[in-house]
Amino acid sequence: MTIIKKDRRRLLKKLATTTASLPFLSQLPSLGAAEMPRKRFITMFTPNGTIPEEFFPSGGMNNFTLNKILKPLEPIRDELLIMKGLNNKIPLPGDGHQRGMGGLWTAAHLTNGDTVSGGNPAAGGVDWASNISIDQYVANQIGNDTRFKSLEYGVKCGSPDVWKRMCYKGKNQPLEPEMNPIAAFDRLYANGAPQTSGGTADDQQARSIRLASVLDGVLGDFNRMRSYLSAEDKVKLERHAEAVRDLEKAIEVPELGMECDIPTKPGTLNLNSDANIPALGKIFLDLMVSAFACDQAAVGSMQWSYSVGNNRMPFIGVNSGHHGMSHEPDNNQEVKNKLIKVNTWYAEQFLYLVQQLKATPDPAGGGSLLDNTYVIWGNELGKGNSHTRNNIPFVSAGSAQGYFKTGRFMTYNGLNHSRLLTTIAKAYGGNVDGFGDYTEGDIPNLRA
C-alpha cells in the first residue's frame, strides 16, 4: 500500500535513529518512495434552478456551443462534462425544494418527521435525507488517511433544516458547512501558521498534546462500555466515537512539507452581508485548494446559499431576492435577465475554482490538482418557477485521473440522477450497483 507523505514522514521518524540512516530509508519502495497522486473530489451547489435555454449548450456532444450562462467556461472547455436531461426522482415526503436539496447528493427520500416547518403535512412533515451523500461516500473511500476526512464550506447557508444542508454522513445525519472563513483557516493552519494571539506555536502544540491525551481516554472509556450497551446504543456510541476520532485528527499539529504554502489569514467580514458574498466565497475556494495542495484533505464541498435562499447580489447590479425572482413567470424578461446574470456569476465561481486547481501542482507530482480531481456543480431544481426536479443542471470538470472523458456535452432523456452518483462512487473505488434509493447502475458513456 502506498504511504502518503505525511504518514511516511512519521514512520521514518520512528524508524530512523540517526540522520545518516534517513536518506537510505527514505528511498525504500516499501516506505512509499514512489508516491502516486491521490484522487480528489469536490461538490458545488447553487440554488433555485436555472434558465434551461440559456444554461445548456447547443450543438452536439463534441461540437457544442456554450450559451450565455456557461459562456464564461470557454477557457476550460476541454475539461468540462455538461449533462442535460438528468432527473431527481425521489418521491414524497417533502416539497420540491426539500426533495431537491435533500436528494441532490443522496438520491434518497426524506424521512418523515416534524423537524421542518412547511414540509408535507399529509405525509407527516419531513426531517432529513435518508442516505449518505456522495461526497461523504467518497470521503469514506479516499479520505481516511488525510488530516481531515472532508471539508464543508458555505456562504450564507442559514440555520439547519433540510432546505439548507446538502452533505450527510448517513441517514438523518446532516453536516454543517463552515461559514466563517477565519474559523476555517484556524482549523487548517492555526498550528502551522505564524501566531498572532493565543500563545506561541510550542504552547499550542502542548495544548494539542494534552487534548489528544484526553480524547484517547474518552475513546478508551467508550470501548470499555460497549459490552454493556444495546445494539441501538452501540450505533449511537459509534457515532460519538467517530466524532471524537475526527476531533483527535483535527487537533494534530500538521507536518506541512516545503511544497505547501500557507495562505494569509483572512480578516473579519460581515457574514450576513450580501455585498460580501464574493469575498467570502473566494476565501473558501482558496482555502479548499490550499488544503488539497497541503495534502490536508482530498474531499470538499462548496455551498452557495441554500434552497429558497433569497440573497441579493448588488455586486452585479441585482438587488432583488434570488428565490423571489426564480418564481416569476417565463414572460417576465426583466427578471429573466437578472436570473441569467445570477447564474452566470455562479458559473464564474466554478471557473475560478477549476482554474485554481489547474494552476496548482499536485504535491505528489503527476500534474496539477485538477488532473487528479473531479468537480461536480449541481442545483436542487431544474427550473425555479415550476419547482421541477427534472433536467437538473449538472456541470463537471476534471477527469479524476482519466476516469471521466471530458470536453463533451451529454444529453439524456430523463435518466435518474442517481446513476450519475453511482458513476462517481465507482470512480473512487466503490463496488456499487446504485446509489441512494435506486439500483439502476451507472452512466457508462461518461467514462473515458
C-alpha positions in Angstrom: 0.0 0.0 0.0 1.3 3.4 -0.9 2.2 5.6 2.1 1.4 9.3 1.6 3.9 12.0 2.5 2.6 12.8 6.0 2.3 9.2 7.2 5.6 8.3 5.5 7.4 11.1 7.3 6.0 9.9 10.7 7.0 6.3 10.0 10.5 7.4 9.0 10.8 9.4 12.2 10.0 6.3 14.3 12.4 4.0 12.3 15.4 6.4 11.7 17.5 7.0 14.8 20.3 8.9 13.1 20.3 11.4 10.3 22.7 9.2 8.4 20.2 6.4 8.0 17.3 8.7 6.8 18.4 9.1 3.2 18.7 5.3 2.8 15.4 4.5 4.5 13.5 7.2 2.5 14.4 5.5 -0.8 12.9 2.1 0.2 9.9 1.4 -2.0 8.0 -0.2 0.9 8.2 3.1 2.7 6.4 4.8 -0.2 9.4 6.2 -2.1 7.4 6.1 -5.3 4.3 8.0 -4.4 1.2 8.2 -6.5 -1.0 11.3 -6.6 -4.3 10.8 -4.7 -7.7 11.3 -6.3 -9.7 14.2 -5.0 -13.4 15.2 -5.2 -15.4 18.4 -4.8 -19.2 19.1 -4.9 -20.5 22.6 -5.6 -24.1 23.8 -5.1 -26.1 26.8 -6.3 -29.8 27.3 -5.6 -33.2 27.9 -7.1 -32.9 26.3 -10.5 -31.7 28.0 -13.7 -32.9 29.2 -17.1 -32.5 26.0 -19.1 -32.5 27.5 -22.6 -29.6 29.9 -21.6 -27.8 27.3 -19.5 -27.4 24.2 -21.6 -25.2 24.4 -24.8 -26.5 24.0 -28.3 -25.0 21.5 -30.8 -23.7 18.0 -30.4 -21.6 16.0 -28.0 -18.2 17.3 -29.2 -19.1 20.3 -31.3 -21.3 22.2 -28.8 -21.6 25.9 -28.3 -21.8 27.4 -24.8 -24.8 29.7 -24.3 -25.0 32.8 -22.1 -24.8 31.3 -18.6 -21.9 28.9 -19.2 -20.1 31.1 -21.7 -17.5 32.1 -19.0 -16.4 28.4 -19.0 -15.0 28.6 -22.5 -11.3 28.7 -21.2 -11.8 25.3 -19.6 -14.0 23.8 -22.3 -11.7 20.8 -22.8 -12.0 20.0 -19.0 -15.9 20.0 -19.0 -18.6 17.4 -18.9 -22.0 19.1 -19.2 -25.0 16.9 -18.6 -28.6 17.6 -19.7 -31.7 15.5 -19.0 -30.9 14.1 -15.6 -33.9 13.9 -13.2 -34.1 13.8 -9.4 -36.8 11.2 -9.0 -37.0 10.8 -5.2 -40.7 10.6 -4.0 -42.7 12.2 -1.2 -42.5 13.4 1.5 -41.3 16.9 1.1 -41.9 19.8 -1.2 -40.0 20.4 -4.4 -37.2 22.4 -2.8 -36.8 20.0 0.1 -36.6 16.9 -2.1 -34.3 18.8 -4.4 -31.9 19.8 -1.7 -32.1 16.7 0.4 -31.9 14.4 -2.6 -29.3 16.2 -4.7 -26.2 14.4 -3.5 -28.0 11.5 -1.7 -30.6 10.3 -4.3 -32.7 9.2 -1.3 -36.1 10.0 0.1 -36.6 12.3 3.1 -37.6 10.8 6.4 -41.0 11.6 8.0 -40.9 13.9 10.9 -41.7 17.4 12.2 -38.2 19.0 12.2 -39.0 21.2 9.3 -42.0 23.5 9.1 -43.6 23.8 5.7 -43.0 20.2 4.9 -45.7 17.9 3.6 -48.3 17.7 6.3 -50.3 15.0 4.5 -47.2 12.7 4.9 -46.4 13.9 8.4 -43.8 16.5 7.6 -40.1 15.9 7.0 -36.8 15.6 8.8 -33.7 14.9 6.8 -32.4 12.7 3.9 -32.2 9.0 4.5 -28.8 8.2 3.0 -25.2 9.2 2.9 -24.3 11.9 0.4 -21.9 11.2 -2.5 -19.2 13.5 -1.0 -19.2 11.5 2.2 -19.3 8.2 0.4 -16.2 9.2 -1.5 -14.6 10.6 1.7 -15.0 7.1 3.2 -13.1 5.7 0.2 -10.2 8.2 0.0 -10.3 10.5 3.0 -9.3 8.3 5.9 -5.5 9.0 5.6 -5.8 12.7 5.4 -5.9 15.0 8.4 -9.5 16.0 7.5 -11.8 13.4 6.0 -13.6 16.2 4.2 -14.1 20.0 4.2 -17.6 21.5 4.1 -17.7 25.3 3.3 -20.6 27.6 2.6 -21.7 31.2 2.1 -24.9 32.3 3.8 -26.3 28.8 4.2 -28.7 29.6 7.0 -29.7 27.7 10.2 -30.1 23.9 10.0 -33.0 22.4 8.1 -33.4 20.2 5.1 -33.6 23.2 2.7 -30.2 24.3 3.9 -28.0 21.3 4.2 -26.7 19.1 1.4 -24.0 16.8 3.0 -24.9 13.8 5.0 -22.8 11.3 6.9 -25.7 8.9 6.9 -29.5 8.8 7.5 -30.6 11.8 9.4 -27.0 13.0 9.9 -26.6 16.3 8.1 -23.2 18.0 8.2 -22.8 21.7 9.0 -20.9 23.8 6.4 -18.3 26.1 7.9 -19.5 29.7 7.1 -16.8 31.6 9.0 -13.6 31.9 7.0 -11.5 32.7 10.0 -12.6 29.6 11.8 -12.0 27.6 8.6 -8.4 29.0 8.4 -7.7 28.3 12.0 -8.9 24.7 11.7 -6.4 24.1 8.9 -3.5 26.2 9.9 -3.6 27.6 13.4 -0.8 25.2 14.5 1.3 25.8 11.3 0.9 29.5 10.7 2.6 32.5 12.4 0.8 33.1 15.6 -1.0 36.4 16.2 -2.6 35.5 19.5 -3.2 32.6 21.9 0.5 31.9 22.7 3.5 30.5 20.8 3.4 27.6 18.5 5.1 25.5 21.2 2.3 26.5 23.6 -0.4 25.4 21.1 1.4 22.1 20.5 1.5 21.4 24.2 -2.2 22.1 24.5 -2.9 19.9 21.5 -0.9 17.0 23.1 -2.9 17.4 26.3 -6.2 17.4 24.5 -5.2 14.4 22.4 -4.4 12.5 25.6 -7.9 13.4 27.0 -9.5 12.2 23.8 -7.6 8.9 23.9 -9.0 8.4 27.4 -12.5 9.1 26.1 -12.2 6.5 23.4 -10.9 4.1 25.9 -13.9 4.6 28.1 -16.2 4.1 25.0 -14.5 0.8 24.3 -15.0 -0.5 27.8 -18.7 0.4 27.8 -19.6 -1.4 24.5 -20.3 -4.7 26.1 -22.9 -3.1 28.4 -24.9 -1.4 25.6 -27.9 -2.4 23.5 -27.4 -2.6 19.7 -29.1 0.7 19.2 -27.0 2.4 21.8 -23.8 0.9 20.3 -24.8 2.7 17.0 -25.1 6.0 18.9 -21.9 5.4 20.7 -20.0 4.7 17.5 -21.2 8.0 16.0 -19.8 9.8 19.0 -16.6 7.8 18.8 -16.2 8.7 15.2 -16.7 12.4 16.0 -14.0 12.1 18.7 -11.6 10.4 16.3 -12.2 13.2 13.8 -11.5 15.8 16.5 -8.4 13.9 17.5 -7.1 14.2 13.9 -8.1 17.8 13.7 -6.0 18.9 16.7 -2.8 17.2 15.4 -0.1 19.7 14.6 0.2 19.4 10.8 3.5 18.4 9.3 3.4 20.6 6.2 6.1 20.0 3.6 8.1 22.6 1.8 5.7 22.3 -1.2 2.9 23.7 1.0 2.3 27.5 1.1 0.2 28.6 4.0 -2.2 31.3 2.8 -2.7 34.6 4.6 -5.2 34.5 7.4 -8.5 36.3 6.3 -9.7 39.4 8.0 -13.1 39.9 9.6 -16.1 40.1 7.3 -19.8 40.5 8.0 -21.0 37.0 7.2 -24.6 38.2 6.7 -23.9 40.9 4.2 -25.0 40.2 0.6 -22.2 42.5 -0.6 -19.6 40.2 1.0 -20.7 37.1 -0.9 -17.9 37.3 -3.5 -15.2 37.9 -0.9 -16.4 35.1 1.4 -16.7 32.7 -1.4 -13.2 33.4 -2.8 -11.7 32.8 0.6 -13.3 29.4 0.9 -12.4 28.4 -2.6 -8.8 29.4 -2.0 -8.7 27.5 1.4 -10.0 24.4 -0.3 -7.4 24.4 -3.0 -4.7 25.2 -0.4 -5.9 22.3 1.8 -5.6 20.0 -1.2 -2.2 21.3 -2.1 -1.1 20.8 1.6 -2.5 17.3 1.5 -4.8 18.0 4.5 -7.9 16.8 2.7 -9.0 15.1 -0.5 -12.8 15.8 -0.4 -14.6 19.1 -0.2 -17.9 20.8 -0.8 -18.8 24.4 -1.5 -22.4 25.5 -0.9 -23.6 28.9 -2.2 -26.7 29.9 -0.2 -29.4 27.3 0.1 -32.7 26.1 -1.5 -35.2 29.0 -1.2 -32.2 31.3 -0.5 -33.2 34.9 -1.2 -29.9 36.7 -1.4 -29.4 39.8 -3.4 -26.3 40.4 -5.5 -25.6 44.1 -5.5 -22.0 43.4 -6.8 -23.5 42.5 -10.2 -26.4 45.0 -10.1 -29.1 42.6 -8.9 -30.9 44.0 -5.9 -33.9 41.6 -6.0 -34.0 38.4 -3.9 -32.9 35.4 -5.9 -35.7 33.0 -4.7 -38.4 35.5 -5.3 -37.2 36.2 -8.8 -37.0 32.4 -9.5 -40.8 32.2 -9.1 -41.6 34.8 -11.7 -43.2 33.6 -15.0 -41.1 33.0 -18.1 -42.5 36.0 -19.9 -41.1 38.4 -17.4 -38.0 39.3 -19.4 -36.6 41.8 -17.0 -36.4 39.2 -14.2 -35.2 36.6 -16.6 -32.3 38.8 -17.5 -31.4 39.2 -13.8 -31.6 35.4 -13.2 -29.2 34.9 -16.2 -26.8 37.4 -14.5 -27.0 35.5 -11.2 -26.4 32.1 -12.8 -23.6 33.5 -15.0 -21.9 34.8 -11.9 -22.1 31.3 -10.3 -20.6 29.9 -13.4 -17.7 32.3 -13.0 -17.1 31.0 -9.5 -17.0 27.4 -10.8 -14.5 28.7 -13.4 -12.3 30.3 -10.7 -12.2 27.0 -8.6 -11.3 24.9 -11.6 -8.6 27.3 -12.8 -7.1 27.4 -9.3 -7.0 23.6 -9.2 -5.5 23.6 -12.7 -2.8 26.2 -11.8 -1.7 24.3 -8.6 0.8 21.4 -8.9 -0.2 18.2 -7.1 2.0 17.8 -4.0 2.8 14.2 -5.1 3.7 15.2 -8.7 1.9 13.9 -11.7 0.5 17.2 -13.0 -1.9 19.6 -11.4 -4.5 19.2 -8.7 -7.2 19.3 -11.4 -5.6 16.3 -13.2 -6.4 14.2 -10.2 -9.8 15.8 -9.2 -13.4 15.6 -10.3 -15.5 18.7 -9.5 -19.3 18.5 -9.9 -21.7 21.5 -9.8 -25.4 20.9 -9.2 -28.7 22.6 -8.3 -31.7 21.4 -6.3 -34.1 22.3 -9.2 -34.2 22.3 -12.9 -36.3 25.5 -13.0 -37.4 27.7 -10.1 -40.9 28.8 -11.1 -42.1 25.2 -11.7 -40.2 23.6 -8.8 -39.3 20.8 -11.3 -36.6 18.4 -10.3 -36.3 17.3 -14.0 -33.4 18.4 -16.1 -31.2 19.3 -13.2 -28.3 21.4 -14.4 -25.1 19.4 -13.8 -21.6 20.6 -14.9 -18.4 18.9 -14.0 -14.7 19.5 -14.7 -11.6 17.3 -14.3 -11.2 13.6 -15.1 -10.3 12.1 -11.7 -7.0 10.7 -13.2 -8.6 9.9 -16.6 -11.7 8.1 -15.3 -14.1 10.6 -17.0 -13.9 11.7 -20.6 -14.1 15.4 -20.7 -14.7 18.1 -23.3 -18.2 16.8 -24.0 -21.9 17.8 -23.8 -24.0 14.8 -22.9 -27.8 14.7 -23.4 -30.0 12.1 -21.7 -33.8 11.5 -21.8 -34.9 11.7 -18.2 -32.2 9.4 -16.7 -32.3 9.1 -13.0 -29.6 11.3 -11.5 -28.8 8.5 -9.0 -26.9 7.0 -12.0 -24.5 10.0 -12.0 -23.9 9.5 -8.3 -23.3 5.8 -8.9 -20.8 6.6 -11.6 -18.9 9.0 -9.2 -18.9 6.3 -6.5 -17.3 3.8 -8.9 -14.7 6.4 -10.0 -13.5 6.4 -6.4 -13.4 2.7 -5.9 -17.0 1.9 -4.8 -18.3 -1.5 -5.7 -21.9 -0.5 -6.1 -24.8 -1.1 -8.5 -26.7 2.1 -7.5 -26.8 5.0 -5.0 -29.5 6.1 -2.6 -32.9 4.6 -3.2 -32.0 3.2 -6.6 -30.0 0.4 -8.2 -30.1 1.3 -11.8 -26.4 1.2 -12.5 -24.1 3.9 -13.7 -23.8 6.0 -16.8 -21.2 4.0 -18.8 -20.6 6.6 -21.5 -19.3 9.2 -19.0 -16.1 7.1 -18.7 -13.0 7.5 -20.8 
